Amino acid sequence: MNYRDFLGLGIAGNFALHLAQAGEEEDFKDIITANEAAPKGMFPFYLPKCVEGAKEILNTYPLSNSTIKIPSRELNIQAEPEVGLICKLEYIDKKLSKIIPTHFGAYNDCSIRVAGASKISDKKNWGENSKGLSKNLIKIDRFSDGGIMDSYSICSFLKRDGELNAYGEDVELKGYSYFYEKLQEWMVEQINSQRDFGPLEPLSEYISSCDNPSDAIISIGATRYTPYGESTFLKEGDEVFVVLYDHTKLSLDDVIKSINNDNFKSADMSILRQKVVS
């Protein structure tokens, strides 16, 4: 599916220790949150219309379900395994009032690792094929305890020179700091109140300039890296795998076998597989 009319947003700091691993804690040193576990903020990775004050590159559609294009061999690029939510947006008097997740899937919030970037979004969209979303999404029955997402975990791998290595930790989706209703409420409040400060941008102004889109893709935060993932940047020829799987029906070994056998037929997985090109 093509999501060119969708707003693209991401969340920073919604999984314990990830920002430290990514070397990004310093970027958020002046951001005050409601509590220590709260995410640090949200960022745009794609705007479906030109927005005054936003960088022009954010109008470039970055999503691919098969390819990551690295912009330069001199830049360090890391995959960021996470969950992507397909959402409906509702408004009251042109102000965002509700975010309703309808589907979820494997997502790669691929990022440039560079010190001193003025905004989070500077590291997130460098052109076409700079992000990833699985083409097999899973319908959400209810975005709350007792729903389908209770049973899902996320894992990720990098295949290089024929060798498969775990890139991100294998963790349950409920390990996110903010999830379900708490996350929904936080996102609405954050979008409506976030201003142009430090690495953050005025999202409500951007949304208004995009004529209040009714649909969005929201990536809810990268999980922790393994030691290998933390120290390994992408290069041409690599393959990145991000997998969401029902851990009540499948094991991590089942996922690894699916990757090694190139067999992803299970209805209980959302798989994103991307070849790294230059």
Secondary structure, DSSP 4 states (H G I P E B T S, - for coil): ---TTSEEEEEES-STTHHHHTT-GGGGTT---SSTTS--EEEEEE-SS--TTS-GGGGS--EESSEEE-S-TTSEEE--EEEEEEEEEEEETTEEEEEEEEEEEEEE--EEE-TT-SSGGGGT-SSTTSEEE-SS-EE-S-SSTTSGGGGEEEEEEEEETTEEEEEEEEEEGGGSSS-HHHHHHHHHHHHHH--SBTTB--HHHHHHHTT--SEEEEEEEE-PBPHHHHH----TT-EEEEEEEETTT--HHHHHHHHHTT----TTEEEEEEEEE-
